[in-house]
């Protein structure tokens, strides 16, 4: 138990060095609902979230993203086209698992235990199903019309467009310590008093600030720990390959997560570049499993659905840590992305201080925003 704890501590410390300020949100309650919890009170207080989109906003013109309220998300019910008789629905797709995650009651103790194991990374008390509803008729006006109708259903917490955002992803400024240029990282110039022989170690000032060598004396990581990197993808590199595993590209819907920008590869290197191998830099974790998730198109565009899918994929594949270093990209509050993060019961680390602003919220958040 002590060994596992130190490995998790090492992963946590590695995330802190990605940016000067990180916002961390952890949801710790995995327990199956019982008579002693306060979920009934939460259900009464759960208020519908109304859409504020206009025709001037940028969003897909063929679908609506729907969040089902908590009460109807934790019972044995699967929504179909017939549940939306007044909406011109073409198809319904569950972004969350299509199997109801929790029945209101478990008949046997064995059944309850089986459900608990399946839901290891599910925050049951805040769980919401998320649906994508494709429409028969295209047009932004059709999307807004459908939303107005969907909002009237009692079981719908929110209905909103699949917003399209755009940003210029900043490739790391310090090219000397990125993992982009393979040829620049092959000369070994290590010093004898260093903890590792990585030639670019002297350019990683943050390692000394967070006392990385002291952490390495306890553990240098573990392949049992998976870290999902939601970013621009991660490219193959000799200083990282042994720690890379298969991820997913939610732009092209395949497993090719090659990084055309470089930002995701840079972030992955900070988390898990192999240490003491005579190449380039060292990550905080010399041994770890990096799972790349790509949500940005090559031109910098992205949609909110892709981010939600990445978080939900990590939850359903037992990836217990997520890194989200994409800065302040959300143009407005978004219930779909919020619910995806709230459904997840692992450790989430986000960039929140890149511009030197005071990002401390005025109220206690239930989920962090980028």
Secondary structure as GFF3:
##gff-version 3
##sequence-region A 1 370
A	DSSP	alpha_helix	2	16	.	.	.	ID=ss1
A	DSSP	beta_strand	22	26	.	.	.	ID=ss2
A	DSSP	alpha_helix	39	45	.	.	.	ID=ss3
A	DSSP	beta_strand	63	68	.	.	.	ID=ss4
A	DSSP	alpha_helix	70	73	.	.	.	ID=ss5
A	DSSP	three_ten_helix	81	83	.	.	.	ID=ss6
A	DSSP	beta_strand	89	94	.	.	.	ID=ss7
A	DSSP	alpha_helix	109	118	.	.	.	ID=ss8
A	DSSP	three_ten_helix	124	126	.	.	.	ID=ss9
A	DSSP	beta_strand	130	135	.	.	.	ID=ss10
A	DSSP	alpha_helix	140	150	.	.	.	ID=ss11
A	DSSP	beta_strand	156	160	.	.	.	ID=ss12
A	DSSP	beta_strand	164	166	.	.	.	ID=ss13
A	DSSP	three_ten_helix	175	177	.	.	.	ID=ss14
A	DSSP	three_ten_helix	182	185	.	.	.	ID=ss15
A	DSSP	three_ten_helix	201	203	.	.	.	ID=ss16
A	DSSP	alpha_helix	205	209	.	.	.	ID=ss17
A	DSSP	alpha_helix	212	216	.	.	.	ID=ss18
A	DSSP	beta_strand	221	231	.	.	.	ID=ss19
A	DSSP	three_ten_helix	241	243	.	.	.	ID=ss20
A	DSSP	beta_strand	244	249	.	.	.	ID=ss21
A	DSSP	alpha_helix	263	272	.	.	.	ID=ss22
A	DSSP	beta_strand	287	294	.	.	.	ID=ss23
A	DSSP	beta_strand	301	303	.	.	.	ID=ss24
A	DSSP	alpha_helix	304	316	.	.	.	ID=ss25
A	DSSP	beta_strand	321	324	.	.	.	ID=ss26
A	DSSP	alpha_helix	335	343	.	.	.	ID=ss27
A	DSSP	beta_strand	347	351	.	.	.	ID=ss28
###
